Amino acid sequence: METCPQDVSASPDSVARPSPGAPASVPREEYDRRLEERRGEAVRLARHERVLGNGRLIVFLAGVALAWFAFGAGQLSAWWLAVPVVVFTLLLFAHERVTRDWYRADQAFKFYQRGLARLDDKWAGKGQTGERFLDSHHPYSADLDLFGPESLFELLCTARTRTGEDTLAAWLCGAAGADEVLARQGAVAELAPQLDLREDLALLGDPLADRKGKAKDGEGRAGVDFDGVARWGAARPVLTSVWPRLVALVLGAAGLVGLYGLFADWGLSPLLGVIFLDLIFGAFLFRRVQRVLSQVEKRARDLALLANVLARLEEASFTAPRLAGLKAALVSGKGATPPSQCIARLGNLLDVLNSRRNQLFAPIAALLHWGTQVAYAIERWRARSGPAIAGWLSAVGQFEALCALAAYAYENPADPYPEVVTGETCFDGEGLGHPLLPAARCVRNDLRLGGELRVLVVSGSNMSGKSTFLRTVGINTVLALAGAPVRARRLRLSPLSVGATLRIQDKLQEGVSRFKAEIDRVAQVVRLSRGRLPLLFLFDEIFAGTNSHDRGHGADALVRGLVAGGAIGLVTTHDLSLTHIADRLGPRGANVHFEDHFEDGAMKFDYRLRPGVVQHSNALELMRAVGLEV
């Protein structure tokens, strides 16, 4: 039943919403089909990998046998050894390619396994919990289970980079405006059916595999430091003077001349003279050159990973304005080089740098000041393209956050996109459910706040569903204003700031009691009510840590002040004296409740919201049920 029959009139400023996604059966059927395909591919490649591995062993043993016949028995020419060497080298490259393909197929198989786990409500404990985003001072994130085990973040997050996780967390922790929500909804609706793109981004976002095909960082994120890459790109240049590079060129040319002279009977003196000058010059530049080279080599793997992700985004085409804008932001200016190609040019410089490690070329590289020349080229690349890395990462992070919301939209096609309105303060929802609860256990209720009605006082027995209802309202508000679909039949709301007191804890180390922690949070919520967005407050068992007189007076004054400031909200209580708050507010307040009953010696709950004040308590029955003599 609806909490309040009052109608909230349609706003002329309401924004259009994308239509719901595919039928409910499609996600499971598609995931099952792709899972079997990726499983079969992984099995086939694993078999191929074993064949190539055995082939390498056979070729190696054949080479040992040929070496014995050539050098031990003297029955074959040593040139025969070229055959196993060439074959072994070809098998080596083929084996590495197949190993990487197998790893990708295996990761794709796990990608769809995780998707099916979400469809089966078995996702808890299998994803990123986002515990690093936990903040006891945030006005609602801990209260609404946004982060941590079995949290909304763990359900939603499919991002494979730290940047994507940061972006998604920021969207959950702060409400967007109506225009921004609409833009995200359009992007999410377009990305939802694009499984190929979302799979590719998830796999390309994994760290590069090692030669055995295993992720180098275990969980796929800890070894990737995109923020470090951005800081490196924006840092001040280390090699700024031009003259050392010119000197290096001159000394390099002189070294080649000295080397030529060694074979032209000029003697060793010219070459030794150049080497002596090289040592002096190298000592002068050594620290700065090594600083440049060590930093870029440290970031090389992350840059290659970023280039793969960017290349996939560059080849995609989008119609949603937000997606098209993000893609356009990757390439600014007519004829500008795509970011993936920019990073590829840096990769070419690193390949050139690595050539100095060849034993035959190393002496020549030393004479030519190879490292110094490449270091200057890298610094030139960083000065030109480095400042843009932060923007590229921001775009990648937004793409990943949108893909996370798109996965939720695809996997929950019955969940609608909310209608976000401006010009009024409202929350008008039908069939509201909690997205972290399995569908079979989720009892849905209606809620309508706005217009004349501003506050509901929710009474009820212990365990009857009061706190869960507050969390249901709060978490759907968070989803709605992040740009995602919501767990409801319908939801219409205005942009709202949220303040909640559902998980207030004492702070032993700080000497703060639970009541002090609660009033600190309430003061924070009051400050929120003076911000740019109207407030949705969710107060659970308000001021339960003090006596009934102070509790009633304080709660009444608090709610009256918030309503006078334009806020809407819910207040739960066991103390029936607080239900008079709604009576004193007149048409701006109403009482609702949850009920329970004993059946066959057990407490039963239906979790249905009803109008009016609850008529009984179950506290004594619960005490007796656990053996207390009361």
Beta strands, then each sheet from edge to edge (+ up, - down):
strand 1: 419-420
strand 2: 426-432
strand 3: 445-450
strand 4: 455-460
strand 5: 490-493
strand 6: 497-501
strand 7: 535-540
strand 8: 568-573
strand 9: 589-594
strand 10: 596-599
strand 11: 602-605
strand 12: 610-611
sheet 1: 1+ 5+ 2- 3+
sheet 2: 6+ 7+ 8+ 4+ 9+ 12-
sheet 3: 10+ 11-
end
